Amino acid sequence: MDIKPILSSLRRSPTGAILVALQIAFALAITVNSLYIIKQRLDLIGRDPGMDVANIFFVAWVPSSDRFQGEATMREDLRVLRGLPGVEAATTVHAIPLSGGGSSTSMYTEPAEKGRRGDINYFQVDEQGIETFGTRLAEGRNFEASVVRKFDRNSSESPSEIIITRDVAAELFPGASALGKTLYTGLGDPVTVIGIIDHMHGSWPSWDKVGNVALFPVIADEQTARYMVRAKPGRRDEAMRAAEEALGKIDNGRVILRVRSLEYVAASSYASDRAMAVYLGVVVALLLGIAALGIFGLAAFNVSTRTKQIGTRRAVGARRTDILHYFLAENWLITTVGVLFGCVLALLLGYWLSTTFELPRLNLYYLVGGVVVLWVVSLAAALRPARRASMVSPAIATRTV
């Protein structure tokens, strides 16, 4: 098709075409970057945490009187929880995974803070910690009950054993097995790696080292301790009710505050990521809708103002398909100009987002996909006005009004 008549028409009335092209450009730039961010958020939410999240819950409590006997009371509560019919395992913890709150430390491969350094999110658990989390011990062994102990509050003592994830092992001992190796605390205390967990997420889902997790054989201090419980598959809610009822019957100087599932905790931690994905999805839908309306409006306006011209072309032999192709080609040309400008804007916006908010660079597959989507949306929006133009009768050319 000869595009000279199309260019001539656009030169005579360029304002509408320029505005629609700009609208398409901004729609493309924002849409592709929004979709890329949505994909990153959904990937973040959908990661495997390495735990049996669906069947885990925790019990929060506080000491309430001098009848509370510290470690003895906590061990008594654990015996009750472990004896419930729907419970697989239970442990004390000082922090809840995926909750956004926890503790971290740095470990070194040599004394005096030398050698390789690993930043670790750690959890204090007893001999049932691994089983309670539902993680898989890939190498080594679990803690024995005899090494689990409760330290005095504000003590600088360190446990003699540690279990770490593969992520920690790879960071501290790249290319070698970490099992049996010795790590050192910031105070220079040696700690032996007795086991390696295949994979587990820690307290901070947004941390870039969320898989850097370690377990210490420690009974948590009563000021921060909670009970974490893993129920048998499908029996979590039943076990939660049973745990609250059973612990509530024991008058040992502590008060139950709440019982929550780990799913609830994870959903709360990822709420902002989920909300951002929804908001950006709405923005993308609105932008595409507005772009489609702009294209439709321009095409309809052009058809209504060129009715007599269309009739004349029909009268001199133009077929309906010629008229249809003419308006679709005009629309495609406007869209393509907008898309080319939009590609530049999308790359600039993607670069700004990556440098300002430390996001990954825009994947070009999203840009290509966005171009195709805008072309399809443009074609669909212009199709009805173009078909209406093709239905114009040649007799229109003879009318004076």
TISE-556529 format. One line per field, with one value per residue (C-alpha): x negated, z, y negated. Coordinates in steps of 0.02 Angstrom, whole numbers. Layout:
<atoms>
x <- c(X, ...)
z <- c(Z, ...)
y <- c(Y, ...)
</atoms>
This chain:
<atoms>
x <- c(0, -61, -83, -101, 86, 82, -66, 18, 176, 77, -23, 139, 204, 57, 117, 226, 97, -43, 59, 107, -73, -132, 5, -53, -235, -200, -83, -219, -355, -252, -169, -326, -416, -261, -242, -426, -407, -248, -342, -482, -357, -264, -429, -474, -308, -314, -489, -509, -546, -615, -493, -326, -239, -64, -72, -171, -104, -174, -115, -160, -160, -234, -283, -150, -202, -343, -273, -359, -516, -609, -679, -582, -416, -456, -506, -345, -245, -341, -301, -116, -125, -222, -94, 54, 128, 106, -72, -230, -359, -380, -523, -559, -616, -666, -607, -482, -541, -467, -403, -518, -591, -740, -924, -1082, -1267, -1428, -1533, -1712, -1820, -1967, -1983, -1992, -1867, -1982, -1958, -1793, -1644, -1465, -1314, -1190, -1009, -1005, -870, -883, -800, -810, -837, -669, -705, -740, -589, -478, -531, -506, -674, -786, -954, -1064, -1227, -1283, -1171, -1044, -1076, -1073, -965, -1116, -1195, -1038, -1049, -982, -1110, -1097, -1018, -1143, -1274, -1416, -1432, -1412, -1352, -1483, -1383, -1293, -1187, -1194, -1108, -1195, -1192, -1298, -1414, -1440, -1480, -1604, -1681, -1661, -1702, -1726, -1619, -1578, -1534, -1650, -1730, -1750, -1675, -1715, -1603, -1649, -1720, -1828, -1729, -1742, -1582, -1582, -1470, -1382, -1246, -1196, -1016, -974, -872, -779, -721, -751, -661, -676, -598, -665, -846, -959, -1034, -869, -939, -1085, -1012, -1092, -1020, -1094, -1054, -988, -830, -773, -759, -583, -573, -579, -534, -387, -335, -339, -237, -224, -62, -30, 22, 197, 218, 143, 304, 355, 184, 190, 354, 292, 128, 214, 338, 206, 84, 226, 266, 91, 64, -126, -152, -136, 6, 45, 55, 100, 86, 47, 5, -157, -51, 29, -142, -209, -54, -76, -260, -223, -69, -159, -231, -60, 21, -108, -77, 111, 92, -27, 88, 231, 119, 70, 252, 303, 159, 200, 384, 348, 229, 363, 492, 372, 339, 524, 568, 440, 491, 676, 642, 542, 680, 816, 718, 670, 837, 854, 672, 704, 860, 760, 629, 765, 842, 679, 657, 586, 648, 709, 552, 448, 534, 517, 332, 304, 368, 284, 120, 139, 171, 22, -91, -38, -57, -230, -293, -226, -302, -474, -472, -401, -546, -669, -563, -546, -734, -767, -633, -701, -877, -815, -720, -870, -991, -872, -787, -919, -800, -859, -877, -725, -722, -709, -585, -459, -491, -463, -307, -243, -268, -168, -30, -16, -6, 132, 227, 208, 272, 420, 465, 457, 545, 724, 702, 606, 747, 873, 770, 770, 960, 974, 1074, 1001, 1160, 1093, 976, 1124, 1198, 1168, 1218)
z <- c(0, -43, 120, 37, 50, 232, 270, 174, 280, 442, 392, 363, 537, 646, 821, 856, 786, 890, 1050, 1021, 978, 1141, 1236, 1163, 1203, 1387, 1399, 1330, 1444, 1603, 1556, 1521, 1676, 1783, 1717, 1751, 1930, 1951, 1892, 2017, 2159, 2114, 2103, 2275, 2350, 2263, 2321, 2412, 2595, 2631, 2774, 2798, 2808, 2784, 2942, 3061, 3194, 3345, 3520, 3591, 3780, 3922, 4102, 4220, 4395, 4502, 4474, 4307, 4324, 4166, 4071, 4178, 4136, 3951, 3944, 4033, 3901, 3762, 3834, 3830, 3652, 3589, 3668, 3571, 3442, 3291, 3327, 3239, 3335, 3441, 3496, 3580, 3465, 3497, 3326, 3193, 3014, 2878, 3009, 2975, 3150, 3207, 3253, 3150, 3181, 3084, 3085, 3025, 2962, 3067, 3244, 3279, 3142, 3003, 2853, 2762, 2843, 2834, 2888, 2967, 3024, 3170, 3268, 3442, 3445, 3538, 3472, 3380, 3287, 3117, 3128, 3183, 3038, 2919, 2837, 2760, 2838, 2686, 2777, 2953, 3104, 3214, 3388, 3532, 3681, 3795, 3708, 3712, 3855, 3915, 3939, 4070, 4008, 3922, 3928, 3801, 3796, 3630, 3594, 3537, 3387, 3242, 3095, 2939, 2770, 2606, 2567, 2720, 2683, 2504, 2564, 2698, 2617, 2428, 2335, 2494, 2621, 2776, 2879, 3029, 2999, 3138, 3133, 3250, 3328, 3336, 3510, 3441, 3515, 3408, 3346, 3252, 3100, 3135, 3003, 2841, 2796, 2613, 2607, 2727, 2728, 2879, 2960, 2824, 2657, 2569, 2625, 2480, 2594, 2656, 2639, 2757, 2908, 3057, 3204, 3379, 3514, 3638, 3743, 3709, 3850, 3919, 3873, 3687, 3680, 3586, 3553, 3372, 3327, 3170, 3149, 3050, 2870, 2861, 3050, 3085, 3134, 3244, 3328, 3354, 3449, 3549, 3593, 3654, 3757, 3832, 3878, 3947, 4075, 4148, 4283, 4280, 4283, 4100, 3995, 3815, 3705, 3536, 3423, 3240, 3088, 2993, 2836, 2919, 2963, 2787, 2708, 2820, 2775, 2589, 2598, 2527, 2382, 2344, 2355, 2238, 2111, 2119, 2106, 1960, 1876, 1890, 1821, 1672, 1635, 1645, 1534, 1401, 1412, 1396, 1250, 1164, 1190, 1119, 965, 942, 963, 836, 709, 732, 714, 555, 480, 523, 450, 290, 246, 81, 38, 71, -38, -178, -168, -173, -324, -423, -391, -216, -138, 40, 84, 16, 133, 278, 246, 227, 401, 481, 399, 459, 634, 624, 569, 716, 836, 770, 793, 971, 1002, 942, 1056, 1195, 1180, 1216, 1363, 1430, 1429, 1512, 1644, 1673, 1695, 1819, 1920, 1925, 1984, 2105, 2185, 2150, 2041, 1904, 1731, 1619, 1525, 1338, 1318, 1412, 1294, 1141, 1219, 1260, 1081, 1017, 1144, 1095, 912, 946, 1058, 924, 788, 892, 939, 760, 680, 712, 646, 495, 459, 473, 347, 227, 231, 166, 3, -156, -165, -20, -145, -235, -79, -48, 137)
y <- c(0, -175, -271, -442, -480, -429, -543, -684, -666, -662, -818, -913, -868, -811, -859, -708, -587, -664, -656, -474, -428, -508, -418, -253, -293, -330, -180, -65, -135, -120, 45, 146, 83, 113, 290, 324, 263, 367, 522, 489, 468, 626, 722, 655, 711, 880, 931, 1095, 1049, 1222, 1248, 1335, 1165, 1235, 1341, 1231, 1113, 1024, 983, 813, 793, 691, 734, 666, 714, 784, 958, 955, 1061, 1017, 1167, 1291, 1209, 1199, 1382, 1428, 1332, 1418, 1590, 1543, 1479, 1631, 1745, 1673, 1793, 1680, 1622, 1681, 1578, 1422, 1311, 1146, 1006, 827, 764, 816, 851, 738, 618, 470, 479, 581, 583, 587, 606, 623, 780, 797, 939, 880, 808, 621, 580, 640, 751, 759, 673, 733, 630, 751, 740, 862, 951, 1025, 1196, 1361, 1537, 1533, 1371, 1448, 1563, 1418, 1308, 1453, 1422, 1555, 1596, 1625, 1666, 1706, 1730, 1643, 1571, 1693, 1648, 1646, 1494, 1387, 1263, 1097, 958, 823, 663, 547, 683, 675, 864, 954, 1131, 1254, 1319, 1243, 1301, 1192, 1186, 1223, 1037, 1000, 1148, 1087, 911, 963, 1117, 1098, 1258, 1359, 1449, 1349, 1503, 1521, 1352, 1224, 1052, 909, 778, 594, 630, 770, 916, 1074, 1157, 1323, 1351, 1517, 1509, 1423, 1383, 1394, 1233, 1119, 938, 829, 683, 551, 599, 444, 473, 523, 657, 725, 902, 866, 955, 1043, 1139, 1134, 1265, 1138, 1123, 946, 819, 806, 622, 665, 850, 923, 1101, 1154, 1308, 1412, 1505, 1662, 1627, 1553, 1541, 1371, 1281, 1426, 1427, 1237, 1250, 1399, 1310, 1153, 1253, 1370, 1231, 1125, 1259, 1254, 1123, 1108, 921, 875, 805, 854, 699, 771, 921, 885, 990, 962, 939, 788, 719, 745, 666, 513, 497, 510, 397, 245, 347, 419, 248, 173, 311, 278, 88, 99, 225, 100, -38, 70, 112, -72, -127, 1, -45, -231, -199, -94, -232, -362, -257, -220, -404, -463, -331, -370, -557, -531, -425, -551, -699, -607, -531, -624, -586, -402, -407, -487, -351, -220, -306, -299, -114, -86, 74, 92, 187, 43, -79, 42, 67, -120, -163, -13, -62, -241, -180, -60, -202, -312, -167, -122, -300, -296, -124, -178, -329, -219, -96, -236, -296, -118, -91, -259, -225, -50, -120, -250, -119, -2, -138, -226, -75, 59, 159, 278, 201, 214, 378, 342, 485, 379, 233, 342, 415, 240, 184, 333, 301, 117, 163, 288, 166, 32, 145, 201, 21, -43, 104, 48, -130, -61, 62, -80, -179, -32, -32, -210, -213, -290, -396, -501, -584, -666, -746, -932, -931)
</atoms>
